[in-house]
Amino acid sequence: MTTFDRTQHTQAPTMRWPRITFIRLSLLAMLALIIASWIFVLNADGAQNHSFLSAETFNRFKDFFADLLGVGSSGTPAYAQWSEWRSTGHLAYDTLVMSVMAIGFAAIFALVFFMFGARNMMMGELAPYGSWFWRGVFFFVRGIFVVTRAIPELIWAMLIIFVLSPGLLPGAVALGLHNAGILGKLSSEIVEGLDQRPIQALRSTGAGRFQVMVYGVLPQALPRFVTYLFYRWEVIIRTAIVVGFVSAGGLGTEFRLSMSYFHFTTITLLLVWYLILVLGVDITASYLRRLAR
Amino acid sequence: MTSTTSRDSAQKPRLLESRRVLTLILLAAFVGSLLNLDWTTGFIHSGGIDAMGEFAKALFTLDLSADTLTSAISASWTTVAYAVAGLTLALLIGIPLGAIGSGVLTRSPWLRVTSGGGTRFSLAFFRSIHELVWAWLFVAAIGLSPMAAVLALAIPYGGILGRIYAELLQDVPDAPLRSLRSTGASEWRVFWYGRLPMALPDMLSYTFYRLECGIRSAAIMSFVGLGGLGHEIRISLDDLAYQQVWTYLLFLIGLVVIVDVWSTMVRRRLSE
């Protein structure tokens, strides 16, 4: 891990140039990307009416912050009204429900497929016999994981809203699909990193592929799977509001409406609920994670 | 072998009990969440199945016209540029705040608690708000500027990087640090010549992993009106031009896969 080219020290007298390694090339490529990206972003920014670093930007930030706090606007700010707290509280509950549903969908999907996405189960040391069929299943399942993972939750939601009627369900399905890919990949990697001796012992008793899965792999893999589940739940609750922008339901929908009606103090209230949710889920998840260990 | 198995089974009931409770809690939560849905009306709206069929059919008649391909390539570049620029800023946030938040820069317990705690709190705040929410707030404040997308990416990513960097800097093996201290090095020197070089490969590895996430996050910045692949997907969806949607989706998937493969290769070599 910390071998920062010991070879270079031993060979230093004979070598003038640092050895070309993949890491060095990657870092150079990254540097080039960074420079190109900033040139692009700054040029695109210069094309705006005003550049980003200016007094005008600062003033706009100041005004926006004042709007959020309701300074200088007529009427009581939304965050100072009990009824507003109650109605947005319902939305926060909806968002929480959406996140639980989503992690449930993702967990079911991942639990069904993850064994078939583990290389050692399908065609490696743990496979009772090699066969092109199981090899095909492996690549198919990994392909599903890649595609579901590569498409962000929000874009899933945009697609799903064409099929499912608005409400909590499309949001939960969108969140679930993206996280299914992530959970699937992570849990397949758990299986690939498992201690193989108990499983091989089981195999030597004549257990078949599915018996090995249920009695050998599952008990070993499940605790870490549950840990990943809670870790993803923390991410999902942060994204649930974003998915709500397109699928009706929860804090996200109200956030979007308040933005378009310029109800700035309502936005503040929604953000407060959002932070409460995130904090609550973080605490609950870390408690449950300890229980799973 | 046999002795360990029997010992395991002797311990099993107690272990199983806490796990059984956990399983019950999880199942109850999931079922409870499903009960919140309105089961009386159908979940699929009229025409939903048709739309899905059309959408699936469109995959086989991809729009590969020159126009679509050029705009897909330029949108891909916009997405990459936002992601990379955002990640650079995130590094500028994450490295110093992570170093301070880890509390390894000072030996005074009082400073460690105040500066470390304060930094960790702000990092937690940065990352608790999703990048798209940050983006929307920035756009509302300063208008449609690419800097809004870059900043919106940089803040939560800076928060995550800072937290992970802090943990990595704390987890460095202690023995080499002790020998540095025994030569009279200050905590600052120990950080510079001991902790940082030892934690660097892991820090780099995590940063490369985040690049993949950054691409996906940059792609959805379009939702608030900033360009990129998500923007094209959204426009094509509004036009019901499913063939184009597929082209852009495949570009997005390709982009994420390329970055994923690259970052996996880098990380495998770093952990060797």
Interface residues (C-beta under 8 A of the other chain):
Chain A: M1 T2 T3 F4 T21 F22 I23 S26 M30 L33 I34 A36 S37 W38 F40 V41 A44 D45 Q48 N49 F52 T57 R60 F61 D63 F64 F65 D94 V97 M98 V100 M101 I103 G104 V146 V147 R149 A150 I151 P152 L154 I155 M158 L159 F162 V163 L164 S165 G167 L168 L169 A172 A201 P223 V226 R238 T239 I241 V242 F245 F255 M259 L271 Y274 L275 V278 L279 D282 L288 L291 A292
Chain B: M1 S18 R19 V21 L22 I25 L26 A29 F30 G32 S33 L34 N36 L37 D38 T41 G42 F43 I44 H45 G48 I49 A51 M52 F55 W77 T78 V80 A81 Y82 A83 V84 A85 T88 S128 I129 H130 L132 V133 W136 L137 A140 A141 I142 G143 L144 S145 P146 M147 V150 P197 M198 L200 P201 D202 F208 R216 S217 A219 I220 F223 G230 I233 R234 L237 V245 L249 L252 I253 V256 V257 D260 W262 M265 V266 R269 L270 S271 E272
